[in-house]
Amino acid sequence: MICTVTPNPSVDRTLEVAALTPGEVLRARGWSTDPGGKGVNVSRALHANGVPTTAVVPVGGAEGERLAELLAERGVPALPVRVSAPTRNNIAVVDAAGTTTKINTPGRITAEETEALLGAVAGRLDARPRLLVAAGSLPDGAPVDLYARVVRAAVRRGVPVAVDTSGAPLAAAVRAGSVDLLKPNEEELAELDGQEFTTLGEVVAAARRALAHGNRAALVTLGPHGALLVGAERVHWAGGPAFAPRSTVGAGDCALAGYLAARGTPADRLAAAATWGRAAAALPGSAVPGPGDLDPGPVRVVADPDPDLVIKEL
């Protein structure tokens, strides 16, 4: 069992258009509605591939009811925590080139509801899941150290934790230490480190600065340029030939799910991450790949890649 907690989930609506032209009336060529939020997407991808999972999510208002319905329709086990504010409604517009424009609405949670959410997570941790994933942005009203608190609760019970967030919540989790797997993308790691990256070596150095706080490993997704797995001693890169994505929404979440679902060496697990992420980018909206969508053939893994390699040339 892999448990996920998503403090700021959403109902994700995706519209596909030929081109996004501001000020014009556009006609959608396709559309979809999916349960969303990073941890929710991880649970969806795991469930689609037969990996037991439970998603802990706060739900509120009509959109919260819709989120619960969408999870139930897909058969994803969920533990809803009732909150007063409505669940977010996010919109993504994807053009023919695969460029995604997202409009995310804010969520909100009270101090009492935060404690209820933490209590629900503690209950799942008491059941000793194989791993806990804490993922996504934090809603307004949540303490910036929410993920650090979740990590401490898991550590007390001997449950490994992966954290996928950004900004101040990521910084707080990194400083707290004891995270088994940090999962930032390139932009999130750059914000944490206070600089932009050009080469793989710069990404690795920044990841290792994050690990120096007592964290074990970092899985850094690089968008179309693959992914890096950075440990205390070894570094691996995985990626495949360039292709035109259909939608990039949730691709990084699916990469994390692939890494967690895989067995074997770190290189094997990174290869799975790249495979699942590429498969998600080839699907519409925030659809997650199933076994029939996964093609590991094009993915290659390089151990200890040249640190001077330019990211955009991978």
Residue, then its C-alpha position, 0 to 999 in steps of 0.5 A: m500500500i502506498c498512501t498519498v496525501t494531497p492538501n490542495p486537491s482539485v477538479d481538473r478540466t482540460l480543453e484542447v484547442a488548435a491554438l491559444t489566441p487571447g481575445e478570440v472565441l476558441r472552439a475546443r477540439g477535445w475536453s476532459t474532467d479528472p480528479g487532480g492534485k499531485g498526490v491524487n495523480v500519483s494514486r490514480a497512476l498507481h491504481a491504474n497499474g495495479v499498485p494498492t494505494t489510498a488517497v487522503v484528500p480534503v473535500g468541500g462543496a459541490e466540487g469536493e463532491r465531484l472530486a470524490e465521485l471522479l475518484a470513485e468512478r476510477g476505482v481509486p480508494a480515497l479517504p475524504v476529509r470534510v472541509s468548509a471551503p469548496t475544492r479547487n477547480n483548475i483549468a488547463v488549455v492545451d494547444a496542438a503543439g502540446t503547450t499547456t496553459k494552466i489557470n489554478t484557483p486557490g484552496r482554503i483550509t482552517a487550522e481545525e481542518t488542518e488538524a483533522l487532515l493530519g489526524a487522517v494521515a496519522g490513521r493511515l500511517d498507523a496501518r503501516p503503508r509501504l510509503l507515504v507521498a505528500a504532494g502538491s501546493l498548500p491551500d491558504g490557511a495551511p501552515v508552511d511546515l505542513y509537510a515537515r509535520v507529515v514527515r515527522a509523523a511518518v518517521r515516528r512510525g518508520v514509514p518512508v516519505a516522498v515529498d513533491t511540492s514547491g516554494a516555501p513548503l518545499a524549503a521547509a520540508v528540505r530543512a526538516g530533513s528525513v525525507d526519503l525522496l524529494k521530487p522537484n522538477e527543474e524549476e522548483l529546484a532552481e527556485l529552492d536553490g536560488q539560481e537557474f540551471t544550464t548543465l546537469g552538473e548544476v542540477v546535481a549540485a543543487a540537489r545535493r545541497a538539498l540532501a545535505h539537510g539529512n534527506r536521502a535522494a532526489l528525483v528531479t524531472l527535467g520536462p522533455h529532457g528526462a529525469l535525474l536521480v541524485g543520491a549521496e554517491r551516485v547519479h543517474w539520468a534517464g530519458g528518450p527521444a524527443f516527441a510532441p506531447r499531447s498534454t504535460v499536465g500530471a506527467g511529473d506525478c506519473a513519473l513519481a508513481g512509476y519510480l515508486a511502483a518499480r522494483g530493482t536497482p535505482a537505475d531500474r526505478l528511474a527508467a520506470a519513472a521516465t517511461w511513465g512520465r513519457a506515457a502520461a505526456a502522450l495522453p490527453g488532459s491529465a489522463v494517467p497511463g495504464p499498462g498498455d500505454l507504457d513502452p520502456g523501449p525508447v528509454r535509456v539510463v546513463a550512470d554518472p552522466d557528464p556534469d557539463l552536458v547542457i540540459k536543453e541538448l539532452 
